[in-house]
Amino acid sequence: MQTSQALERLLQEAPPDRISVGWIASQLESRSFGFLMLVLALAGLAPGIASVSGFLLAIPSLQMIAGRRTLVLPEHLSKRSASTPSFARWVRRMIPIFAAIERIVPASAHGRLSGATRLIGLIDLLLAVAIIMPVPFAYIPPTLAIIAISFAQIEDSVALLTIAFVIAAGAIFFVGLVSWEVLEFLLHLIGL
């Protein structure tokens, strides 16, 4: 099943009032890491949520680094929820984008990414840390990189993962450069 179809199915089966992180993870089964990272990263694009998203993204990243095959969430995170209509609106905006990407990526570009889970987790963790950096709007490139990696992971596409890793390298470089410039500016302001 393609990502756009899986998101449509998720919306069709969603509870009417509120949707919890635990419910999303349970519905996604073997795709839970990629989908949870995708959902958290998409939510992190909303103003004011990036830092929270960055901290939450670290949880599945660490589990991937540890070699877990299924996602395990602490109970207090599993119970976190959002309004189903709000969640549905934002997922519906993303579905056409994913459908367009799915039309572009040939079926032959798909492979087995299970051997790369630890590396994916490490890159995602670095990006999650970059998202948390207190630099205005610097969270956007690493968040977009996590979205690309998650999509590649969900689609099990080696070609998409290669592109996503290039995006991730650029995002990490960008956040490092911007953070360095902000630090130099602050040091200049205080006279050091």
N, C-alpha and C positions, 0 to 999 in steps of 0.2 A: 504494500500500500504506500502510495506517495504521501509526502508530508502534507500537502494541501488537503488531500482526502482524509488523512488522519485527524487534522484540525477540524474539519467539517464534522466528522464523527464525534469528536470530543464535544463540540458545541451541541450536537443533537442529543447527546446523553447527559449533558450538564444538568445539575439540580436547578430548579427554577429561581431560587432566591439568591443563594450564595454558593461560591465554588471555593473549595479549600485546596491548599497545596497537596495535602495527603490524598485527596480524591483524584487530583490530576495525576499524581505519581502512580496510584493504583490502576488507573485506566490505561496507562501507557506501557505497562509490562516491560518487555525487553528494551524498549526505546526510552525508558524513563530518564536516563541520564541526559541524553540529547534533548528530549522534549522539555525537561525541567530547566535545563540551562537556557534553552530557547525562550521559554515563557518568562523566566526571571530576567533575562537580558532584554527582552521586549518591554517588560514592565519597567526596567531600569532606564529606558529612554524617556520616560515621563519625568518632567521637572520635579526635583526634590526627592526622588526615590533612588537615585543612582548609588548613594552610599549604602543604603540598606540592601539594594540589589547586589552590590559588590560583596558584602559580607555573606549574604545567602548563597551567592555563586561559589564561594570558597568551600561550602559543605560538600556538594557533589564532586567538586574538583579533587578534594582530598580523598574522597572515597574511590574515585577512579585511580588516583596515584597508588592507593593501598591495594588495588586489584579487585575490588568488589565487583560482582557481576550484576547485582541489583541495588537499587537505591534504597537507603535506609535513612529516614528522617526522624529527628527528635520529635516527641509528641507535641511540644508547644509550637514547633514549626509546621507540623502536619495539620494542625488545627487552624492556622492562619488562613483567612479567607478574603475574598473580594466579591463585590456584587457581580452576579452572573451576567446581567445586561451590560455592565461596563466591560467585563472580560470579553463578552461576545462581540461587542462593537470593535474592540481593538484587534481581536483575532480576525474578524471579517475584513478588516483593512489590510491585513498581512497575507491572507490567502491568495489573492490575485498575484502578488509579488512572487510567492513561492511557486505558484502554478506556472508563471512565466519562466522562472529559472528551471523548473522541471522539464519544460519543453525544450530548453536549450541544451541541457546536459544529456548526452546520449546514454542509452542503457549500458553500453559497453564500458562506460567510465565507472561502473559500480564494482566494488570488490569487498573484501573482508577487512574491516577496520578493527576487529576485536583485538588483534595483536598490538595495536597502537593506543589502546585505552589509557595506559599509564602516561604516555607522552601527551596525549590529548588533555589529560587531567593536569599535567604540569603546566602546559601552555595556558589552559583555562585559569589556573591559579594565579599565574603571573598577570594575566589580564584582569582578574578580579581585584588584585592588589592595585593595579593601575587605575581601575574604576574608582577606588576609594580615595585616591589622591585628591587633596582639597584644592584643586585648581579648576576654576570655572570652565565648564564645557569640555574639559579634557577627558571626561568619562565617555564621550560619544565614540571616538575611534575604537577603544578596547571593547566597548559594548557591541559595536557592529562586528568586530572580529569574533566575539563569542557567538553572535548570531550566525555568522558564516560557518564557524566550526561545528556548532550544534546542528545546523542544517546538513552539513556533510556527514556528520555522525548518524543522524536520523536516516538519511538517504543511503548510508553505507557507501559513499562515493569517494574513492581515492582521488579522483580528479578535483572534486570540490574541496577535499581536505587540503590538497596541495595549495590551491588558491587561497583557502582560508588561512593557512599558515603564513603565506606571504603577507596577507592583510594583517595578521597578528603581529608579525615582525615590525611592520610599518607602524602599527598602533603603539607598540611598546616603545619604539624609537621616538615617536611623536610625544608621548606622555613624558618620557624621560627628558627630552629636549625642553618641553614647555615647563616642566617642574624645575629644571636647572635654571632656566631664565627667570622664573618667578623667585627662586631662591637668591640668585644674584641681585635682582632688583630689591628684594627685602633687605639683604645685607648692605646694599648701597644706601638704602633709606636710613638704616640705623648707624651708618658710618663705619662699617667694618670692611 
